[in-house]
């Protein structure tokens, strides 16, 4: 079981959280201009890395807020927790 540090509530059991998948998926600015293949790519295609992965999580049994987590998919180690809208550590803008 993971212990996840909610930015607002502090460290809690993984059972209180829901993973929302890959973080930083931006909705296309002009969706009508996309081909069907590009739209399907936006909707369904996600990274599946072995190693560092940026994910969105919701504290569903707590404050119900969304935030982002940088987690290693091999070791499950959580390197960073950061709020939505913040730049993930180790990534320059
Ligand atoms: Zn919380």
PDB file of the backbone (N, CA, C, O) and the ligand in Angstrom, with CONECT records:
HET     ZN  A 101       1
ATOM      1  N   UNK A   1       0.845  -1.187   0.000  1.00  0.00           N
ATOM      2  CA  UNK A   1       0.000   0.000   0.000  1.00  0.00           C
ATOM      3  C   UNK A   1       0.883   1.241   0.000  1.00  0.00           C
ATOM      4  O   UNK A   1       1.886   1.306   0.711  1.00  0.00           O
ATOM      5  N   UNK A   2       0.500   2.214  -0.799  1.00  0.00           N
ATOM      6  CA  UNK A   2       1.230   3.474  -0.869  1.00  0.00           C
ATOM      7  C   UNK A   2       0.727   4.437   0.194  1.00  0.00           C
ATOM      8  O   UNK A   2      -0.437   4.392   0.592  1.00  0.00           O
ATOM      9  N   UNK A   3       1.607   5.294   0.641  1.00  0.00           N
ATOM     10  CA  UNK A   3       1.215   6.456   1.416  1.00  0.00           C
ATOM     11  C   UNK A   3       1.393   7.658   0.498  1.00  0.00           C
ATOM     12  O   UNK A   3       2.478   7.892  -0.035  1.00  0.00           O
ATOM     13  N   UNK A   4       0.333   8.402   0.324  1.00  0.00           N
ATOM     14  CA  UNK A   4       0.350   9.536  -0.597  1.00  0.00           C
ATOM     15  C   UNK A   4       0.163  10.813   0.201  1.00  0.00           C
ATOM     16  O   UNK A   4      -0.694  10.899   1.080  1.00  0.00           O
ATOM     17  N   UNK A   5       0.986  11.804  -0.124  1.00  0.00           N
ATOM     18  CA  UNK A   5       0.951  13.087   0.578  1.00  0.00           C
ATOM     19  C   UNK A   5      -0.006  14.031  -0.162  1.00  0.00           C
ATOM     20  O   UNK A   5       0.362  14.626  -1.175  1.00  0.00           O
ATOM     21  N   UNK A   6      -1.229  14.163   0.347  1.00  0.00           N
ATOM     22  CA  UNK A   6      -2.157  15.129  -0.246  1.00  0.00           C
ATOM     23  C   UNK A   6      -1.626  16.530   0.069  1.00  0.00           C
ATOM     24  O   UNK A   6      -1.259  16.797   1.213  1.00  0.00           O
ATOM     25  N   UNK A   7      -1.577  17.435  -0.924  1.00  0.00           N
ATOM     26  CA  UNK A   7      -1.052  18.783  -0.665  1.00  0.00           C
ATOM     27  C   UNK A   7      -1.853  19.534   0.404  1.00  0.00           C
ATOM     28  O   UNK A   7      -1.329  20.470   1.007  1.00  0.00           O
ATOM     29  N   UNK A   8      -3.105  19.148   0.652  1.00  0.00           N
ATOM     30  CA  UNK A   8      -3.941  19.872   1.601  1.00  0.00           C
ATOM     31  C   UNK A   8      -4.136  19.132   2.919  1.00  0.00           C
ATOM     32  O   UNK A   8      -4.271  19.765   3.967  1.00  0.00           O
ATOM     33  N   UNK A   9      -4.152  17.786   2.882  1.00  0.00           N
ATOM     34  CA  UNK A   9      -4.490  16.988   4.067  1.00  0.00           C
ATOM     35  C   UNK A   9      -3.299  16.288   4.694  1.00  0.00           C
ATOM     36  O   UNK A   9      -3.372  15.829   5.833  1.00  0.00           O
ATOM     37  N   UNK A  10      -2.203  16.206   3.955  1.00  0.00           N
ATOM     38  CA  UNK A  10      -1.053  15.486   4.473  1.00  0.00           C
ATOM     39  C   UNK A  10      -1.056  14.028   4.033  1.00  0.00           C
ATOM     40  O   UNK A  10      -1.813  13.638   3.144  1.00  0.00           O
ATOM     41  N   UNK A  11      -0.200  13.229   4.666  1.00  0.00           N
ATOM     42  CA  UNK A  11       0.002  11.837   4.263  1.00  0.00           C
ATOM     43  C   UNK A  11      -1.201  10.978   4.638  1.00  0.00           C
ATOM     44  O   UNK A  11      -1.670  11.001   5.776  1.00  0.00           O
ATOM     45  N   UNK A  12      -1.689  10.222   3.662  1.00  0.00           N
ATOM     46  CA  UNK A  12      -2.841   9.353   3.866  1.00  0.00           C
ATOM     47  C   UNK A  12      -2.619   8.041   3.105  1.00  0.00           C
ATOM     48  O   UNK A  12      -1.739   7.945   2.250  1.00  0.00           O
ATOM     49  N   UNK A  13      -3.438   7.033   3.436  1.00  0.00           N
ATOM     50  CA  UNK A  13      -3.374   5.743   2.769  1.00  0.00           C
ATOM     51  C   UNK A  13      -3.841   5.861   1.313  1.00  0.00           C
ATOM     52  O   UNK A  13      -4.703   6.678   0.988  1.00  0.00           O
ATOM     53  N   UNK A  14      -3.267   5.046   0.466  1.00  0.00           N
ATOM     54  CA  UNK A  14      -3.654   5.013  -0.945  1.00  0.00           C
ATOM     55  C   UNK A  14      -5.144   4.741  -1.118  1.00  0.00           C
ATOM     56  O   UNK A  14      -5.747   5.172  -2.100  1.00  0.00           O
ATOM     57  N   UNK A  15      -5.742   4.019  -0.156  1.00  0.00           N
ATOM     58  CA  UNK A  15      -7.152   3.656  -0.254  1.00  0.00           C
ATOM     59  C   UNK A  15      -8.069   4.877  -0.289  1.00  0.00           C
ATOM     60  O   UNK A  15      -9.221   4.766  -0.708  1.00  0.00           O
ATOM     61  N   UNK A  16      -7.578   6.037   0.144  1.00  0.00           N
ATOM     62  CA  UNK A  16      -8.400   7.243   0.140  1.00  0.00           C
ATOM     63  C   UNK A  16      -8.353   7.981  -1.202  1.00  0.00           C
ATOM     64  O   UNK A  16      -9.039   8.986  -1.388  1.00  0.00           O
ATOM     65  N   UNK A  17      -7.536   7.473  -2.135  1.00  0.00           N
ATOM     66  CA  UNK A  17      -7.283   8.207  -3.374  1.00  0.00           C
ATOM     67  C   UNK A  17      -7.760   7.433  -4.599  1.00  0.00           C
ATOM     68  O   UNK A  17      -7.907   6.212  -4.565  1.00  0.00           O
ATOM     69  N   UNK A  18      -7.993   8.162  -5.664  1.00  0.00           N
ATOM     70  CA  UNK A  18      -8.299   7.580  -6.962  1.00  0.00           C
ATOM     71  C   UNK A  18      -7.301   8.122  -7.968  1.00  0.00           C
ATOM     72  O   UNK A  18      -7.081   9.330  -8.051  1.00  0.00           O
ATOM     73  N   UNK A  19      -6.699   7.219  -8.730  1.00  0.00           N
ATOM     74  CA  UNK A  19      -5.761   7.647  -9.760  1.00  0.00           C
ATOM     75  C   UNK A  19      -6.542   8.025 -11.007  1.00  0.00           C
ATOM     76  O   UNK A  19      -7.417   7.282 -11.452  1.00  0.00           O
ATOM     77  N   UNK A  20      -6.220   9.186 -11.569  1.00  0.00           N
ATOM     78  CA  UNK A  20      -6.905   9.669 -12.766  1.00  0.00           C
ATOM     79  C   UNK A  20      -6.082   9.514 -14.027  1.00  0.00           C
ATOM     80  O   UNK A  20      -6.433  10.066 -15.070  1.00  0.00           O
ATOM     81  N   UNK A  21      -4.995   8.770 -13.945  1.00  0.00           N
ATOM     82  CA  UNK A  21      -4.185   8.535 -15.134  1.00  0.00           C
ATOM     83  C   UNK A  21      -3.151   9.619 -15.362  1.00  0.00           C
ATOM     84  O   UNK A  21      -2.800  10.369 -14.452  1.00  0.00           O
ATOM     85  N   UNK A  22      -2.676   9.686 -16.576  1.00  0.00           N
ATOM     86  CA  UNK A  22      -1.591  10.591 -16.932  1.00  0.00           C
ATOM     87  C   UNK A  22      -1.974  12.046 -16.706  1.00  0.00           C
ATOM     88  O   UNK A  22      -3.087  12.464 -17.026  1.00  0.00           O
ATOM     89  N   UNK A  23      -1.057  12.797 -16.160  1.00  0.00           N
ATOM     90  CA  UNK A  23      -1.275  14.226 -15.930  1.00  0.00           C
ATOM     91  C   UNK A  23      -0.846  15.039 -17.151  1.00  0.00           C
ATOM     92  O   UNK A  23      -0.148  14.543 -18.035  1.00  0.00           O
ATOM     93  N   UNK A  24      -1.269  16.267 -17.176  1.00  0.00           N
ATOM     94  CA  UNK A  24      -0.856  17.252 -18.182  1.00  0.00           C
ATOM     95  C   UNK A  24      -1.351  16.911 -19.589  1.00  0.00           C
ATOM     96  O   UNK A  24      -0.657  17.173 -20.571  1.00  0.00           O
ATOM     97  N   UNK A  25      -2.539  16.335 -19.685  1.00  0.00           N
ATOM     98  CA  UNK A  25      -3.147  16.107 -20.992  1.00  0.00           C
ATOM     99  C   UNK A  25      -3.942  17.368 -21.318  1.00  0.00           C
ATOM    100  O   UNK A  25      -4.942  17.664 -20.664  1.00  0.00           O
ATOM    101  N   UNK A  26      -3.504  18.092 -22.307  1.00  0.00           N
ATOM    102  CA  UNK A  26      -4.153  19.359 -22.661  1.00  0.00           C
ATOM    103  C   UNK A  26      -5.185  19.139 -23.760  1.00  0.00           C
ATOM    104  O   UNK A  26      -4.903  18.501 -24.775  1.00  0.00           O
ATOM    105  N   UNK A  27      -6.381  19.675 -23.544  1.00  0.00           N
ATOM    106  CA  UNK A  27      -7.417  19.588 -24.569  1.00  0.00           C
ATOM    107  C   UNK A  27      -6.970  20.392 -25.794  1.00  0.00           C
ATOM    108  O   UNK A  27      -6.464  21.504 -25.641  1.00  0.00           O
ATOM    109  N   UNK A  28      -7.143  19.857 -26.994  1.00  0.00           N
ATOM    110  CA  UNK A  28      -6.727  20.595 -28.195  1.00  0.00           C
ATOM    111  C   UNK A  28      -7.443  21.944 -28.286  1.00  0.00           C
ATOM    112  O   UNK A  28      -8.629  22.049 -27.974  1.00  0.00           O
ATOM    113  N   UNK A  29      -6.714  22.963 -28.713  1.00  0.00           N
ATOM    114  CA  UNK A  29      -7.272  24.311 -28.802  1.00  0.00           C
ATOM    115  C   UNK A  29      -8.390  24.389 -29.847  1.00  0.00           C
ATOM    116  O   UNK A  29      -9.365  25.116 -29.656  1.00  0.00           O
ATOM    117  N   UNK A  30      -8.256  23.659 -30.928  1.00  0.00           N
ATOM    118  CA  UNK A  30      -9.261  23.668 -31.997  1.00  0.00           C
ATOM    119  C   UNK A  30      -9.669  22.223 -32.306  1.00  0.00           C
ATOM    120  O   UNK A  30      -9.202  21.657 -33.294  1.00  0.00           O
ATOM    121  N   UNK A  31     -10.517  21.625 -31.490  1.00  0.00           N
ATOM    122  CA  UNK A  31     -10.850  20.209 -31.702  1.00  0.00           C
ATOM    123  C   UNK A  31     -11.528  19.921 -33.038  1.00  0.00           C
ATOM    124  O   UNK A  31     -11.387  18.824 -33.577  1.00  0.00           O
ATOM    125  N   UNK A  32     -12.259  20.892 -33.576  1.00  0.00           N
ATOM    126  CA  UNK A  32     -12.913  20.682 -34.866  1.00  0.00           C
ATOM    127  C   UNK A  32     -11.909  20.542 -36.009  1.00  0.00           C
ATOM    128  O   UNK A  32     -12.231  19.986 -37.060  1.00  0.00           O
ATOM    129  N   UNK A  33     -10.708  21.041 -35.804  1.00  0.00           N
ATOM    130  CA  UNK A  33      -9.692  20.979 -36.850  1.00  0.00           C
ATOM    131  C   UNK A  33      -8.935  19.653 -36.852  1.00  0.00           C
ATOM    132  O   UNK A  33      -8.146  19.386 -37.758  1.00  0.00           O
ATOM    133  N   UNK A  34      -9.176  18.831 -35.844  1.00  0.00           N
ATOM    134  CA  UNK A  34      -8.431  17.571 -35.757  1.00  0.00           C
ATOM    135  C   UNK A  34      -9.029  16.505 -36.667  1.00  0.00           C
ATOM    136  O   UNK A  34     -10.237  16.470 -36.901  1.00  0.00           O
ATOM    137  N   UNK A  35      -8.176  15.656 -37.162  1.00  0.00           N
ATOM    138  CA  UNK A  35      -8.652  14.469 -37.882  1.00  0.00           C
ATOM    139  C   UNK A  35      -9.199  13.475 -36.855  1.00  0.00           C
ATOM    140  O   UNK A  35      -8.957  13.608 -35.655  1.00  0.00           O
ATOM    141  N   UNK A  36      -9.932  12.492 -37.340  1.00  0.00           N
ATOM    142  CA  UNK A  36     -10.444  11.466 -36.428  1.00  0.00           C
ATOM    143  C   UNK A  36      -9.300  10.744 -35.716  1.00  0.00           C
ATOM    144  O   UNK A  36      -9.406  10.412 -34.536  1.00  0.00           O
ATOM    145  N   UNK A  37      -8.223  10.509 -36.431  1.00  0.00           N
ATOM    146  CA  UNK A  37      -7.074   9.816 -35.836  1.00  0.00           C
ATOM    147  C   UNK A  37      -6.435  10.670 -34.746  1.00  0.00           C
ATOM    148  O   UNK A  37      -6.062  10.157 -33.691  1.00  0.00           O
ATOM    149  N   UNK A  38      -6.306  11.991 -35.002  1.00  0.00           N
ATOM    150  CA  UNK A  38      -5.720  12.878 -33.990  1.00  0.00           C
ATOM    151  C   UNK A  38      -6.633  12.981 -32.769  1.00  0.00           C
ATOM    152  O   UNK A  38      -6.155  13.025 -31.636  1.00  0.00           O
ATOM    153  N   UNK A  39      -7.959  13.020 -33.003  1.00  0.00           N
ATOM    154  CA  UNK A  39      -8.898  13.093 -31.885  1.00  0.00           C
ATOM    155  C   UNK A  39      -8.845  11.811 -31.053  1.00  0.00           C
ATOM    156  O   UNK A  39      -8.855  11.862 -29.823  1.00  0.00           O
ATOM    157  N   UNK A  40      -8.789  10.681 -31.721  1.00  0.00           N
ATOM    158  CA  UNK A  40      -8.676   9.401 -31.011  1.00  0.00           C
ATOM    159  C   UNK A  40      -7.370   9.336 -30.239  1.00  0.00           C
ATOM    160  O   UNK A  40      -7.324   8.799 -29.133  1.00  0.00           O
ATOM    161  N   UNK A  41      -6.312   9.880 -30.817  1.00  0.00           N
ATOM    162  CA  UNK A  41      -5.021   9.912 -30.137  1.00  0.00           C
ATOM    163  C   UNK A  41      -5.124  10.733 -28.854  1.00  0.00           C
ATOM    164  O   UNK A  41      -4.610  10.324 -27.813  1.00  0.00           O
ATOM    165  N   UNK A  42      -5.787  11.891 -28.925  1.00  0.00           N
ATOM    166  CA  UNK A  42      -5.979  12.740 -27.746  1.00  0.00           C
ATOM    167  C   UNK A  42      -6.817  12.017 -26.681  1.00  0.00           C
ATOM    168  O   UNK A  42      -6.501  12.091 -25.493  1.00  0.00           O
ATOM    169  N   UNK A  43      -7.857  11.337 -27.091  1.00  0.00           N
ATOM    170  CA  UNK A  43      -8.763  10.693 -26.137  1.00  0.00           C
ATOM    171  C   UNK A  43      -8.188   9.443 -25.485  1.00  0.00           C
ATOM    172  O   UNK A  43      -8.376   9.219 -24.289  1.00  0.00           O
ATOM    173  N   UNK A  44      -7.493   8.637 -26.266  1.00  0.00           N
ATOM    174  CA  UNK A  44      -7.182   7.289 -25.790  1.00  0.00           C
ATOM    175  C   UNK A  44      -5.709   6.965 -25.601  1.00  0.00           C
ATOM    176  O   UNK A  44      -5.379   6.086 -24.805  1.00  0.00           O
ATOM    177  N   UNK A  45      -4.831   7.631 -26.292  1.00  0.00           N
ATOM    178  CA  UNK A  45      -3.425   7.228 -26.241  1.00  0.00           C
ATOM    179  C   UNK A  45      -2.720   7.899 -25.066  1.00  0.00           C
ATOM    180  O   UNK A  45      -2.703   9.125 -24.953  1.00  0.00           O
ATOM    181  N   UNK A  46      -2.150   7.091 -24.208  1.00  0.00           N
ATOM    182  CA  UNK A  46      -1.441   7.599 -23.035  1.00  0.00           C
ATOM    183  C   UNK A  46      -0.082   6.934 -22.947  1.00  0.00           C
ATOM    184  O   UNK A  46       0.143   5.835 -23.455  1.00  0.00           O
ATOM    185  N   UNK A  47       0.818   7.650 -22.279  1.00  0.00           N
ATOM    186  CA  UNK A  47       2.149   7.094 -22.055  1.00  0.00           C
ATOM    187  C   UNK A  47       2.040   5.927 -21.072  1.00  0.00           C
ATOM    188  O   UNK A  47       1.158   5.898 -20.213  1.00  0.00           O
ATOM    189  N   UNK A  48       2.932   4.992 -21.213  1.00  0.00           N
ATOM    190  CA  UNK A  48       2.988   3.860 -20.294  1.00  0.00           C
ATOM    191  C   UNK A  48       4.450   3.571 -19.997  1.00  0.00           C
ATOM    192  O   UNK A  48       4.970   2.509 -20.339  1.00  0.00           O
ATOM    193  N   UNK A  49       5.115   4.547 -19.346  1.00  0.00           N
ATOM    194  CA  UNK A  49       6.565   4.416 -19.197  1.00  0.00           C
ATOM    195  C   UNK A  49       6.961   3.428 -18.107  1.00  0.00           C
ATOM    196  O   UNK A  49       6.206   3.152 -17.175  1.00  0.00           O
ATOM    197  N   UNK A  50       8.141   2.920 -18.256  1.00  0.00           N
ATOM    198  CA  UNK A  50       8.768   2.144 -17.192  1.00  0.00           C
ATOM    199  C   UNK A  50       9.708   3.114 -16.492  1.00  0.00           C
ATOM    200  O   UNK A  50      10.815   3.376 -16.962  1.00  0.00           O
ATOM    201  N   UNK A  51       9.249   3.644 -15.360  1.00  0.00           N
ATOM    202  CA  UNK A  51      10.037   4.652 -14.657  1.00  0.00           C
ATOM    203  C   UNK A  51       9.167   5.832 -14.251  1.00  0.00           C
ATOM    204  O   UNK A  51       8.004   5.661 -13.885  1.00  0.00           O
ATOM    205  N   UNK A  52       9.733   7.019 -14.319  1.00  0.00           N
ATOM    206  CA  UNK A  52       9.040   8.221 -13.845  1.00  0.00           C
ATOM    207  C   UNK A  52       7.802   8.512 -14.688  1.00  0.00           C
ATOM    208  O   UNK A  52       7.869   8.563 -15.916  1.00  0.00           O
ATOM    209  N   UNK A  53       6.651   8.705 -13.997  1.00  0.00           N
ATOM    210  CA  UNK A  53       5.399   8.979 -14.672  1.00  0.00           C
ATOM    211  C   UNK A  53       4.673  10.079 -13.920  1.00  0.00           C
ATOM    212  O   UNK A  53       4.594  10.044 -12.692  1.00  0.00           O
ATOM    213  N   UNK A  54       4.149  11.042 -14.636  1.00  0.00           N
ATOM    214  CA  UNK A  54       3.394  12.136 -14.025  1.00  0.00           C
ATOM    215  C   UNK A  54       1.917  11.771 -14.089  1.00  0.00           C
ATOM    216  O   UNK A  54       1.356  11.593 -15.170  1.00  0.00           O
ATOM    217  N   UNK A  55       1.292  11.661 -12.910  1.00  0.00           N
ATOM    218  CA  UNK A  55      -0.091  11.189 -12.822  1.00  0.00           C
ATOM    219  C   UNK A  55      -0.955  12.199 -12.082  1.00  0.00           C
ATOM    220  O   UNK A  55      -0.451  12.992 -11.287  1.00  0.00           O
ATOM    221  N   UNK A  56      -2.255  12.168 -12.346  1.00  0.00           N
ATOM    222  CA  UNK A  56      -3.184  12.983 -11.579  1.00  0.00           C
ATOM    223  C   UNK A  56      -3.930  12.069 -10.608  1.00  0.00           C
ATOM    224  O   UNK A  56      -4.351  10.970 -10.969  1.00  0.00           O
ATOM    225  N   UNK A  57      -4.084  12.535  -9.386  1.00  0.00           N
ATOM    226  CA  UNK A  57      -4.758  11.782  -8.337  1.00  0.00           C
ATOM    227  C   UNK A  57      -5.802  12.665  -7.688  1.00  0.00           C
ATOM    228  O   UNK A  57      -5.658  13.887  -7.651  1.00  0.00           O
ATOM    229  N   UNK A  58      -6.861  12.041  -7.173  1.00  0.00           N
ATOM    230  CA  UNK A  58      -7.900  12.768  -6.455  1.00  0.00           C
ATOM    231  C   UNK A  58      -8.016  12.181  -5.048  1.00  0.00           C
ATOM    232  O   UNK A  58      -8.026  10.961  -4.884  1.00  0.00           O
ATOM    233  N   UNK A  59      -8.101  13.025  -4.058  1.00  0.00           N
ATOM    234  CA  UNK A  59      -8.272  12.571  -2.674  1.00  0.00           C
ATOM    235  C   UNK A  59      -9.773  12.371  -2.449  1.00  0.00           C
ATOM    236  O   UNK A  59     -10.425  13.174  -1.782  1.00  0.00           O
ATOM    237  N   UNK A  60     -10.304  11.297  -3.011  1.00  0.00           N
ATOM    238  CA  UNK A  60     -11.752  11.081  -3.061  1.00  0.00           C
ATOM    239  C   UNK A  60     -12.380  10.854  -1.691  1.00  0.00           C
ATOM    240  O   UNK A  60     -13.538  11.221  -1.485  1.00  0.00           O
ATOM    241  N   UNK A  61     -11.656  10.265  -0.754  1.00  0.00           N
ATOM    242  CA  UNK A  61     -12.208  10.027   0.579  1.00  0.00           C
ATOM    243  C   UNK A  61     -11.760  11.101   1.566  1.00  0.00           C
ATOM    244  O   UNK A  61     -11.858  10.929   2.781  1.00  0.00           O
ATOM    245  N   UNK A  62     -11.272  12.201   1.027  1.00  0.00           N
ATOM    246  CA  UNK A  62     -10.807  13.289   1.874  1.00  0.00           C
ATOM    247  C   UNK A  62     -11.334  14.614   1.364  1.00  0.00           C
ATOM    248  O   UNK A  62     -12.538  14.866   1.372  1.00  0.00           O
ATOM    249  N   UNK A  63     -10.417  15.454   0.922  1.00  0.00           N
ATOM    250  CA  UNK A  63     -10.797  16.812   0.498  1.00  0.00           C
ATOM    251  C   UNK A  63     -11.390  16.846  -0.915  1.00  0.00           C
ATOM    252  O   UNK A  63     -11.921  17.876  -1.330  1.00  0.00           O
ATOM    253  N   UNK A  64     -11.307  15.739  -1.657  1.00  0.00           N
ATOM    254  CA  UNK A  64     -11.858  15.603  -3.006  1.00  0.00           C
ATOM    255  C   UNK A  64     -11.179  16.535  -4.014  1.00  0.00           C
ATOM    256  O   UNK A  64     -11.766  16.861  -5.046  1.00  0.00           O
ATOM    257  N   UNK A  65      -9.978  16.955  -3.729  1.00  0.00           N
ATOM    258  CA  UNK A  65      -9.231  17.808  -4.655  1.00  0.00           C
ATOM    259  C   UNK A  65      -8.289  16.969  -5.506  1.00  0.00           C
ATOM    260  O   UNK A  65      -7.808  15.914  -5.092  1.00  0.00           O
ATOM    261  N   UNK A  66      -8.043  17.479  -6.715  1.00  0.00           N
ATOM    262  CA  UNK A  66      -7.119  16.838  -7.635  1.00  0.00           C
ATOM    263  C   UNK A  66      -5.733  17.445  -7.466  1.00  0.00           C
ATOM    264  O   UNK A  66      -5.596  18.630  -7.162  1.00  0.00           O
ATOM    265  N   UNK A  67      -4.721  16.634  -7.664  1.00  0.00           N
ATOM    266  CA  UNK A  67      -3.335  17.092  -7.638  1.00  0.00           C
ATOM    267  C   UNK A  67      -2.510  16.127  -8.491  1.00  0.00           C
ATOM    268  O   UNK A  67      -3.018  15.112  -8.967  1.00  0.00           O
ATOM    269  N   UNK A  68      -1.250  16.456  -8.673  1.00  0.00           N
ATOM    270  CA  UNK A  68      -0.378  15.643  -9.524  1.00  0.00           C
ATOM    271  C   UNK A  68       0.706  14.964  -8.699  1.00  0.00           C
ATOM    272  O   UNK A  68       1.130  15.464  -7.656  1.00  0.00           O
ATOM    273  N   UNK A  69       1.138  13.821  -9.192  1.00  0.00           N
ATOM    274  CA  UNK A  69       2.154  13.016  -8.517  1.00  0.00           C
ATOM    275  C   UNK A  69       3.184  12.578  -9.557  1.00  0.00           C
ATOM    276  O   UNK A  69       2.822  12.132 -10.646  1.00  0.00           O
ATOM    277  N   UNK A  70       4.455  12.705  -9.219  1.00  0.00           N
ATOM    278  CA  UNK A  70       5.528  12.112 -10.021  1.00  0.00           C
ATOM    279  C   UNK A  70       5.904  10.803  -9.341  1.00  0.00           C
ATOM    280  O   UNK A  70       6.492  10.796  -8.260  1.00  0.00           O
ATOM    281  N   UNK A  71       5.557   9.699  -9.991  1.00  0.00           N
ATOM    282  CA  UNK A  71       5.729   8.378  -9.373  1.00  0.00           C
ATOM    283  C   UNK A  71       6.530   7.463 -10.292  1.00  0.00           C
ATOM    284  O   UNK A  71       6.398   7.522 -11.515  1.00  0.00           O
ATOM    285  N   UNK A  72       7.354   6.625  -9.694  1.00  0.00           N
ATOM    286  CA  UNK A  72       8.112   5.641 -10.457  1.00  0.00           C
ATOM    287  C   UNK A  72       7.235   4.393 -10.613  1.00  0.00           C
ATOM    288  O   UNK A  72       6.800   3.813  -9.618  1.00  0.00           O
ATOM    289  N   UNK A  73       6.981   3.988 -11.834  1.00  0.00           N
ATOM    290  CA  UNK A  73       6.072   2.867 -12.076  1.00  0.00           C
ATOM    291  C   UNK A  73       6.707   1.515 -11.763  1.00  0.00           C
ATOM    292  O   UNK A  73       6.007   0.504 -11.709  1.00  0.00           O
ATOM    293  N   UNK A  74       8.010   1.487 -11.559  1.00  0.00           N
ATOM    294  CA  UNK A  74       8.682   0.229 -11.215  1.00  0.00           C
ATOM    295  C   UNK A  74       8.745   0.052  -9.695  1.00  0.00           C
ATOM    296  O   UNK A  74       8.356  -0.989  -9.165  1.00  0.00           O
ATOM    297  N   UNK A  75       9.236   1.073  -9.011  1.00  0.00           N
ATOM    298  CA  UNK A  75       9.426   0.972  -7.557  1.00  0.00           C
ATOM    299  C   UNK A  75       8.226   1.515  -6.771  1.00  0.00           C
ATOM    300  O   UNK A  75       8.149   1.324  -5.557  1.00  0.00           O
ATOM    301  N   UNK A  76       7.306   2.179  -7.439  1.00  0.00           N
ATOM    302  CA  UNK A  76       6.144   2.833  -6.815  1.00  0.00           C
ATOM    303  C   UNK A  76       6.531   4.037  -5.951  1.00  0.00           C
ATOM    304  O   UNK A  76       5.676   4.636  -5.299  1.00  0.00           O
ATOM    305  N   UNK A  77       7.808   4.385  -5.949  1.00  0.00           N
ATOM    306  CA  UNK A  77       8.256   5.526  -5.145  1.00  0.00           C
ATOM    307  C   UNK A  77       7.657   6.831  -5.682  1.00  0.00           C
ATOM    308  O   UNK A  77       7.683   7.100  -6.883  1.00  0.00           O
ATOM    309  N   UNK A  78       7.128   7.616  -4.774  1.00  0.00           N
ATOM    310  CA  UNK A  78       6.582   8.916  -5.152  1.00  0.00           C
ATOM    311  C   UNK A  78       7.671   9.952  -4.924  1.00  0.00           C
ATOM    312  O   UNK A  78       8.083  10.188  -3.788  1.00  0.00           O
ATOM    313  N   UNK A  79       8.139  10.571  -6.009  1.00  0.00           N
ATOM    314  CA  UNK A  79       9.230  11.540  -5.914  1.00  0.00           C
ATOM    315  C   UNK A  79       8.706  12.917  -5.533  1.00  0.00           C
ATOM    316  O   UNK A  79       9.331  13.621  -4.740  1.00  0.00           O
ATOM    317  N   UNK A  80       7.553  13.309  -6.096  1.00  0.00           N
ATOM    318  CA  UNK A  80       7.022  14.644  -5.857  1.00  0.00           C
ATOM    319  C   UNK A  80       5.501  14.614  -5.906  1.00  0.00           C
ATOM    320  O   UNK A  80       4.895  13.827  -6.633  1.00  0.00           O
ATOM    321  N   UNK A  81       4.910  15.487  -5.119  1.00  0.00           N
ATOM    322  CA  UNK A  81       3.478  15.766  -5.182  1.00  0.00           C
ATOM    323  C   UNK A  81       3.348  17.260  -5.404  1.00  0.00           C
ATOM    324  O   UNK A  81       3.996  18.041  -4.707  1.00  0.00           O
ATOM    325  N   UNK A  82       2.531  17.673  -6.352  1.00  0.00           N
ATOM    326  CA  UNK A  82       2.402  19.102  -6.639  1.00  0.00           C
ATOM    327  C   UNK A  82       0.985  19.394  -7.100  1.00  0.00           C
ATOM    328  O   UNK A  82       0.288  18.528  -7.627  1.00  0.00           O
ATOM    329  N   UNK A  83       0.584  20.629  -6.890  1.00  0.00           N
ATOM    330  CA  UNK A  83      -0.790  21.032  -7.192  1.00  0.00           C
ATOM    331  C   UNK A  83      -0.991  21.199  -8.700  1.00  0.00           C
ATOM    332  O   UNK A  83      -0.039  21.445  -9.441  1.00  0.00           O
ATOM    333  N   UNK A  84      -2.227  21.063  -9.133  1.00  0.00           N
ATOM    334  CA  UNK A  84      -2.584  21.275 -10.528  1.00  0.00           C
ATOM    335  C   UNK A  84      -2.225  22.720 -10.890  1.00  0.00           C
ATOM    336  O   UNK A  84      -2.523  23.646 -10.135  1.00  0.00           O
ATOM    337  N   UNK A  85      -1.598  22.903 -12.025  1.00  0.00           N
ATOM    338  CA  UNK A  85      -1.186  24.221 -12.469  1.00  0.00           C
ATOM    339  C   UNK A  85       0.253  24.530 -12.154  1.00  0.00           C
ATOM    340  O   UNK A  85       0.825  25.473 -12.700  1.00  0.00           O
ATOM    341  N   UNK A  86       0.852  23.735 -11.265  1.00  0.00           N
ATOM    342  CA  UNK A  86       2.255  23.919 -10.956  1.00  0.00           C
ATOM    343  C   UNK A  86       3.098  23.098 -11.919  1.00  0.00           C
ATOM    344  O   UNK A  86       2.644  22.094 -12.467  1.00  0.00           O
ATOM    345  N   UNK A  87       4.333  23.542 -12.115  1.00  0.00           N
ATOM    346  CA  UNK A  87       5.256  22.815 -12.979  1.00  0.00           C
ATOM    347  C   UNK A  87       5.854  21.650 -12.207  1.00  0.00           C
ATOM    348  O   UNK A  87       6.300  21.826 -11.073  1.00  0.00           O
ATOM    349  N   UNK A  88       5.870  20.463 -12.804  1.00  0.00           N
ATOM    350  CA  UNK A  88       6.467  19.331 -12.093  1.00  0.00           C
ATOM    351  C   UNK A  88       7.948  19.558 -11.871  1.00  0.00           C
ATOM    352  O   UNK A  88       8.633  20.076 -12.753  1.00  0.00           O
ATOM    353  N   UNK A  89       8.451  19.181 -10.710  1.00  0.00           N
ATOM    354  CA  UNK A  89       9.879  19.320 -10.429  1.00  0.00           C
ATOM    355  C   UNK A  89      10.718  18.579 -11.466  1.00  0.00           C
ATOM    356  O   UNK A  89      10.376  17.471 -11.881  1.00  0.00           O
ATOM    357  N   UNK A  90      11.806  19.196 -11.874  1.00  0.00           N
ATOM    358  CA  UNK A  90      12.687  18.563 -12.852  1.00  0.00           C
ATOM    359  C   UNK A  90      12.297  18.843 -14.278  1.00  0.00           C
ATOM    360  O   UNK A  90      12.950  18.343 -15.195  1.00  0.00           O
ATOM    361  N   UNK A  91      11.247  19.633 -14.508  1.00  0.00           N
ATOM    362  CA  UNK A  91      10.823  19.980 -15.860  1.00  0.00           C
ATOM    363  C   UNK A  91      10.880  21.494 -15.982  1.00  0.00           C
ATOM    364  O   UNK A  91      10.247  22.201 -15.197  1.00  0.00           O
ATOM    365  N   UNK A  92      11.627  22.001 -16.952  1.00  0.00           N
ATOM    366  CA  UNK A  92      11.691  23.456 -17.147  1.00  0.00           C
ATOM    367  C   UNK A  92      10.570  23.872 -18.083  1.00  0.00           C
ATOM    368  O   UNK A  92      10.176  23.133 -18.985  1.00  0.00           O
ATOM    369  N   UNK A  93      10.070  25.074 -17.843  1.00  0.00           N
ATOM    370  CA  UNK A  93       8.957  25.575 -18.675  1.00  0.00           C
ATOM    371  C   UNK A  93       9.471  26.147 -19.960  1.00  0.00           C
ATOM    372  O   UNK A  93       8.686  26.615 -20.785  1.00  0.00           O
TER     373      UNK A  93
HETATM  374 ZN    ZN A 101      -6.808  15.906   0.653  1.00  0.00          ZN
END
